[in-house]
Amino acid sequence: MAFIQKRRRRGEDGTLGPIHWRARYRDPDGHERARTFDRKVDAQQWLDGVLGDLARGEYLDPAGARTSFATYSEQWRVAQVHRATTEQTVESDLRLHLTPTFGERQLGSIRPTEVQAWVKGLSSRLAPSTVERCYRYLAAIFAAAVADDLIRKSPCRGVALPSRPVSRLVPWPTTDVHKAIDALPAHYRALGVLAATTGLRQGELLGLTLGRLDMLRRTVEVVEQMVTVARRPPFLAPPKTAASVRSVPLPDVALEALAAHLASRPAPPVACHRLGSTGEVVEAEERLVFTTVNREPIRRQTFNNAWVDALERAKLPAKSHFHALRHYYASMLIAGGEDVKVVQSRLGHASARETLDTYGHLWPDTEGRTRDVVDRLFGTTLPAPATAHPRPIGAGEA
């Protein structure tokens, strides 16, 4: 049922007001919807558009577009299946960077130009990678709103993001790696050696249990990591990605460091937490290879503080991250002639592209080899150039 009704209200003094045209229709749920116009032609045009959307199955409830960004973004956030660390990042970015700008706005009122202006504002105070991450969350929220039939189009269209500065990773020299490890507290030095000789991530090292070390086969199995999030105890959980589950060879120098560490600090069961099968964090006991001096699981910030102190004692750049030891390990594999697939596997990268994007410039230059191959295979079969025979120049050719 759809129709247009002519309406004219009478004022308090009894006089008739201007004519209005009220268009009415019923939505797919049977609710009556209406909108008033000053001209009948406008009412008819609007009603024709609504009826066309209904006929094509493209109808959107006008109330959906009036939902506030703050309300919908929170619904979106709690519905996502994220790792604990990602969950914390999403909550923080929404609270600090998205909601202050868009929170009270209706979803349907936000335009691409406003999103672009927001990106430009963030770019003046945040790193390009942070701006890109915040924009990615904003785009995901509006994509979900489109999928939920709250709005027809996302305002995240044609938005230009700040370009990331091009920089090449420079691995530490071996002397600096030794200086940093030697400057760590005694109960953390084997952890540093293992990082530099296996490339394990920080969380993978902090979550390493005794049962994952195979000293006979000289391997370490990476199947979980220690996760640290605000206002919660550190807990064991699956690693970063499925590709992160891997077996890494233990060189002799790592075996010796681990043997000395476990001789001085055996790994009895300690109280810790782990992520349960249904997503809750439960209490557990695990034989952690690395713990604090008080035999407790190591929080990421606790170790980072020790790392910064070690850099200061070793007189190394204070901003150098512990991840530098992982980069050092990758550079050793490349210098030793390992191909990209082996390096990818050892580091637990999800793709060879990720490995090449980070370390591709470290592989030896092959320009000389390319020239040699072409000269050897093509140049030797090339016939000798024909001998030129001079001839007299004709009168017309001079």
TINU-987226 format. One line per 3 residues: number of its first residue (from 0); their letters; for each residue x, y, z of C-alpha. Coordinates in Angstrom, 1 decimal, m for minus. Layout:
NUM = A = X/Y/Z; ...
END
This chain:
0 = MAF = 0.0/0.0/0.0; 1.4/3.4/m1.0; m0.3/6.7/m1.6
3 = IQK = 0.1/10.5/m1.4; m2.2/12.5/0.8; m2.9/16.2/0.5
6 = RRR = m2.8/17.9/3.9; m3.4/21.4/5.1; m3.3/22.3/8.7
9 = RGE = m5.5/24.9/10.4; m3.7/27.4/12.6; m4.8/28.5/16.1
12 = DGT = m6.5/31.5/14.6; m8.6/29.3/12.4; m6.9/30.1/9.2
15 = LGP = m5.6/27.4/6.9; m1.9/26.9/6.5; 0.0/26.0/3.3
18 = IHW = m0.7/22.8/1.5; 1.6/19.8/2.2; 1.9/16.4/0.5
21 = RAR = 2.4/13.3/2.7; 3.7/10.2/1.0; 3.0/6.9/2.8
24 = YRD = 4.1/3.2/2.2; 4.6/0.0/4.1; 8.1/m1.5/4.6
27 = PDG = 8.9/m5.2/4.2; 8.1/m5.6/8.0; 4.6/m4.2/7.6
30 = HER = 5.4/m0.9/9.3; 3.9/2.3/7.8; 6.5/4.9/6.8
33 = ART = 5.7/8.4/5.8; 7.4/11.7/4.7; 6.0/15.1/4.1
36 = FDR = 6.9/17.4/1.2; 5.9/20.9/0.1; 5.3/19.9/m3.5
39 = KVD = 3.4/16.9/m4.8; 5.9/16.2/m7.5; 8.7/15.9/m4.9
42 = AQQ = 6.5/13.5/m2.8; 5.7/11.4/m5.9; 9.4/11.3/m7.0
45 = WLD = 10.5/10.1/m3.5; 7.7/7.5/m3.3; 8.6/6.2/m6.8
48 = GVL = 12.2/5.7/m5.6; 11.1/3.9/m2.5; 8.8/1.6/m4.4
51 = GDL = 11.5/0.9/m7.0; 13.9/m0.1/m4.2; 11.3/m2.4/m2.7
54 = ARG = 10.6/m4.0/m6.0; 14.4/m4.6/m6.6; 15.0/m5.9/m3.1
57 = EYL = 17.3/m2.9/m2.4; 15.2/m1.1/0.2; 17.0/0.3/3.2
60 = DPA = 15.2/1.2/6.5; 15.8/5.0/6.9; 16.2/4.5/10.6
63 = GAR = 19.4/2.5/10.0; 21.3/5.4/8.5; 20.4/7.5/11.6
66 = TSF = 22.3/5.1/13.9; 25.1/6.9/15.6; 28.7/5.9/14.7
69 = ATY = 29.5/5.4/18.4; 26.6/2.9/18.8; 27.3/0.9/15.7
72 = SEQ = 31.1/0.9/16.0; 30.9/m0.6/19.5; 28.5/m3.3/18.3
75 = WRV = 31.0/m4.1/15.5; 33.9/m4.2/17.9; 32.5/m6.7/20.4
78 = AQV = 31.4/m8.9/17.5; 34.8/m9.3/16.0; 37.0/m12.4/16.4
81 = HRA = 40.4/m10.9/17.2; 43.4/m12.0/19.1; 43.7/m10.4/22.5
84 = TTE = 46.4/m7.9/21.4; 44.5/m6.9/18.3; 41.3/m6.5/20.4
87 = QTV = 43.2/m4.1/22.7; 44.5/m2.1/19.7; 41.0/m1.9/18.1
90 = ESD = 39.5/m0.6/21.4; 42.3/1.9/21.8; 42.1/3.3/18.2
93 = LRL = 38.3/3.6/18.4; 38.4/5.4/21.7; 41.3/7.8/20.8
96 = HLT = 41.1/8.4/17.1; 37.7/7.4/15.6; 34.9/8.1/18.1
99 = PTF = 36.1/11.7/19.0; 35.5/12.7/15.4; 32.6/10.5/14.2
102 = GER = 31.0/9.3/17.5; 27.9/11.4/17.6; 27.4/11.5/13.8
105 = QLG = 24.7/9.4/12.1; 26.2/6.7/9.8; 24.3/8.0/6.8
108 = SIR = 25.5/11.6/7.2; 29.3/11.0/7.0; 30.8/11.9/3.6
111 = PTE = 34.0/10.8/1.8; 35.4/14.4/2.0; 35.0/14.3/5.8
114 = VQA = 36.8/11.0/6.0; 39.6/12.5/3.9; 39.8/15.5/6.2
117 = WVK = 40.0/13.2/9.2; 42.9/11.2/7.6; 44.7/14.4/6.9
120 = GLS = 44.3/15.5/10.5; 45.6/12.2/11.9; 48.6/12.4/9.5
123 = SRL = 49.8/15.6/11.2; 50.4/13.8/14.5; 50.6/10.1/13.9
126 = APS = 52.9/7.8/11.9; 51.6/6.7/8.4; 51.4/3.1/9.6
129 = TVE = 49.1/4.1/12.5; 46.9/6.3/10.2; 46.6/3.4/7.8
132 = RCY = 45.6/1.0/10.6; 42.9/3.5/12.0; 41.5/4.0/8.5
135 = RYL = 41.4/0.2/8.0; 39.2/m0.1/11.1; 37.0/2.8/9.9
138 = AAI = 36.6/1.2/6.5; 35.7/m2.2/8.0; 33.0/m0.6/10.2
141 = FAA = 31.3/1.1/7.3; 31.7/m2.0/5.1; 29.8/m3.9/7.9
144 = AVA = 27.1/m1.2/7.9; 26.6/m1.6/4.2; 26.4/m5.4/4.7
147 = DDL = 23.8/m4.9/7.4; 21.7/m2.7/5.1; 22.0/0.3/7.3
150 = IRK = 23.6/2.5/4.6; 23.8/2.1/0.8; 27.5/3.2/0.3
153 = SPC = 30.5/3.5/2.5; 32.1/6.9/2.7; 35.5/5.2/2.7
156 = RGV = 35.8/5.6/m1.1; 38.7/7.2/m3.0; 40.5/8.3/0.3
159 = ALP = 44.2/9.0/m0.1; 46.4/7.7/2.7; 49.8/9.1/3.6
162 = SRP = 52.7/7.4/1.9; 55.1/5.4/4.1; 58.7/6.5/4.1
165 = VSR = 61.0/4.1/2.1; 63.7/2.7/4.4; 65.8/m0.4/4.2
168 = LVP = 66.4/m2.6/7.2; 70.1/m2.6/8.3; 71.0/m5.7/10.4
171 = WPT = 73.2/m5.3/13.4; 76.8/m6.3/13.2; 77.7/m9.4/15.2
174 = TDV = 79.8/m7.4/17.6; 76.7/m5.3/18.6; 74.6/m8.4/19.1
177 = HKA = 77.1/m9.9/21.5; 77.4/m6.6/23.4; 73.6/m6.4/23.9
180 = IDA = 73.3/m10.0/25.0; 76.2/m9.8/27.4; 74.7/m6.7/29.0
183 = LPA = 71.4/m8.5/29.8; 70.8/m9.8/33.3; 72.2/m13.4/33.7
186 = HYR = 68.8/m15.0/33.7; 67.9/m13.4/30.4; 71.1/m14.0/28.4
189 = ALG = 70.1/m17.4/27.0; 66.9/m15.8/25.9; 68.9/m13.3/23.9
192 = VLA = 71.1/m16.0/22.4; 68.1/m18.0/21.4; 66.5/m14.9/19.7
195 = ATT = 69.7/m14.2/17.7; 70.2/m17.9/16.7; 66.6/m19.0/15.9
198 = GLR = 64.8/m15.8/15.1; 61.9/m16.6/17.5; 59.7/m13.6/18.2
201 = QGE = 59.6/m12.1/21.7; 56.3/m13.6/22.7; 57.3/m17.0/21.3
204 = LLG = 60.4/m16.9/23.6; 58.6/m15.8/26.6; 56.0/m18.5/26.1
207 = LTL = 58.5/m21.3/25.4; 58.0/m24.4/27.6; 60.5/m27.1/28.3
210 = GRL = 58.5/m29.7/26.4; 59.0/m27.8/23.2; 62.8/m28.2/23.3
213 = DML = 64.2/m31.3/21.8; 67.9/m31.3/22.7; 68.5/m34.7/20.9
216 = RRT = 67.0/m33.7/17.6; 68.3/m30.1/18.1; 65.0/m28.4/17.4
219 = VEV = 62.6/m26.0/19.1; 58.9/m26.3/18.3; 56.9/m23.1/18.1
222 = VEQ = 53.3/m23.7/19.0; 52.3/m20.8/21.3; 53.3/m17.4/22.6
225 = MVT = 53.0/m15.4/25.8; 50.5/m12.6/25.3; 50.5/m9.5/27.4
228 = VAR = 47.5/m7.1/27.4; 46.5/m4.3/29.7; 44.7/m5.2/33.0
231 = RPP = 45.1/m8.9/32.5; 47.8/m11.4/33.5; 50.1/m12.6/30.7
234 = FLA = 48.8/m15.9/29.2; 49.8/m18.5/26.7; 47.9/m18.5/23.4
237 = PPK = 48.4/m19.7/19.8; 51.1/m17.8/17.9; 50.6/m14.8/15.5
240 = TAA = 49.5/m16.8/12.5; 49.1/m20.4/11.4; 52.4/m20.1/9.5
243 = SVR = 54.1/m19.2/12.9; 53.7/m22.8/14.0; 57.0/m24.3/13.0
246 = SVP = 60.1/m26.3/13.9; 63.4/m24.3/14.0; 66.9/m25.9/14.1
249 = LPD = 68.9/m25.3/17.2; 72.6/m24.6/16.4; 75.3/m25.7/18.9
252 = VAL = 75.7/m22.2/20.3; 72.0/m22.1/21.2; 72.1/m25.7/22.7
255 = EAL = 75.1/m24.7/24.9; 73.4/m21.5/26.1; 70.2/m23.4/26.9
258 = AAH = 72.0/m26.2/28.7; 73.9/m23.7/30.9; 70.7/m21.7/31.6
261 = LAS = 68.7/m24.8/32.6; 71.5/m26.0/34.8; 71.5/m22.8/36.8
264 = RPA = 67.7/m22.2/36.5; 65.8/m25.5/36.2; 62.3/m25.1/34.8
267 = PPV = 59.9/m26.5/37.5; 56.1/m26.0/37.0; 55.1/m22.4/37.7
270 = ACH = 51.7/m20.8/38.0; 50.6/m19.1/34.8; 47.5/m18.6/32.6
273 = RLG = 46.6/m19.8/29.1; 43.8/m19.2/26.6; 41.1/m21.9/27.0
276 = STG = 39.3/m23.6/24.2; 36.2/m21.3/24.5; 38.3/m18.1/24.5
279 = EVV = 38.5/m17.6/28.3; 41.8/m17.2/30.2; 42.2/m20.0/32.7
282 = EAE = 44.8/m20.8/35.4; 47.5/m23.4/34.6; 50.9/m24.7/35.5
285 = ERL = 53.6/m24.8/32.9; 57.4/m25.5/32.8; 58.5/m22.2/31.3
288 = VFT = 62.1/m22.0/30.1; 62.4/m18.3/30.9; 60.9/m16.7/34.0
291 = TVN = 61.6/m13.6/36.1; 63.9/m13.8/39.1; 60.8/m14.6/41.2
294 = REP = 59.9/m17.6/38.9; 56.9/m15.8/37.4; 55.9/m15.5/33.7
297 = IRR = 57.7/m12.6/32.1; 55.6/m9.7/31.0; 56.6/m8.0/27.8
300 = QTF = 57.1/m4.7/29.4; 59.3/m6.2/32.2; 61.6/m7.7/29.6
303 = NNA = 61.6/m4.5/27.5; 62.8/m2.5/30.5; 65.7/m4.9/31.0
306 = WVD = 66.5/m4.7/27.3; 66.6/m0.9/27.3; 68.9/m1.0/30.4
309 = ALE = 71.2/m3.5/28.6; 71.4/m1.2/25.5; 72.4/1.7/27.8
312 = RAK = 75.1/m0.4/29.4; 76.4/m1.6/26.0; 76.3/1.9/24.7
315 = LPA = 74.0/1.0/21.8; 71.2/3.1/20.4; 68.4/3.3/23.0
318 = KSH = 65.6/3.0/20.4; 66.8/m0.4/19.1; 64.0/m2.9/19.5
321 = FHA = 64.6/m6.5/20.7; 63.2/m7.5/17.2; 66.7/m6.5/15.9
324 = LRH = 67.9/m9.9/17.0; 65.3/m11.6/14.8; 66.5/m9.4/11.9
327 = YYA = 70.0/m10.4/12.6; 69.1/m14.1/12.4; 67.4/m13.6/9.0
330 = SML = 70.5/m11.7/7.7; 72.7/m14.7/8.7; 70.5/m17.1/6.8
333 = IAG = 70.6/m15.0/3.7; 74.4/m14.4/4.0; 74.8/m18.2/4.3
336 = GED = 73.0/m18.8/1.0; 69.5/m19.9/2.2; 66.7/m19.2/m0.3
339 = VKV = 63.6/m17.2/0.4; 61.4/m20.2/1.1; 63.8/m21.5/3.8
342 = VQS = 64.0/m18.0/5.4; 60.2/m17.7/5.3; 59.8/m21.0/7.0
345 = RLG = 62.3/m20.3/9.7; 60.8/m17.0/10.6; 57.2/m18.2/10.4
348 = HAS = 56.1/m15.6/7.8; 52.7/m16.1/6.2; 54.1/m15.7/2.6
351 = ARE = 57.4/m15.4/0.8; 56.3/m11.8/m0.2; 56.4/m10.8/3.4
354 = TLD = 60.0/m12.1/3.6; 61.1/m10.4/0.4; 59.4/m7.1/1.4
357 = TYG = 61.5/m7.1/4.6; 64.7/m8.7/3.6; 64.9/m8.8/m0.2
360 = HLW = 67.6/m6.2/m0.4; 69.9/m8.4/1.7; 70.2/m11.2/m0.9
363 = PDT = 73.4/m10.9/m2.9; 73.4/m8.9/m6.1; 73.1/m11.1/m9.1
366 = EGR = 73.7/m8.7/m12.0; 77.2/m10.1/m12.7; 75.8/m13.7/m12.6
369 = TRD = 73.1/m12.6/m15.1; 75.7/m11.2/m17.5; 77.9/m14.3/m17.3
372 = VVD = 74.9/m16.7/m18.0; 73.8/m14.7/m21.1; 77.4/m14.4/m22.4
375 = RLF = 78.1/m18.1/m21.9; 74.8/m19.5/m23.4; 74.0/m16.9/m26.0
378 = GTT = 77.3/m15.2/m26.9; 79.2/m18.4/m27.7; 76.6/m19.4/m30.4
381 = LPA = 76.5/m16.0/m32.1; 78.1/m16.2/m35.5; 81.1/m14.0/m36.1
384 = PAT = 80.2/m10.7/m37.9; 80.7/m10.8/m41.6; 83.9/m9.2/m43.0
387 = AHP = 83.2/m5.9/m44.8; 84.5/m5.6/m48.3; 85.1/m2.0/m49.5
390 = RPI = 83.8/m1.2/m52.9; 84.4/1.9/m55.1; 82.1/4.7/m54.5
393 = GAG = 80.0/5.6/m57.5; 79.7/9.1/m58.9; 76.2/9.5/m57.6
396 = EA = 77.1/8.3/m54.1; 79.9/10.7/m53.2
END
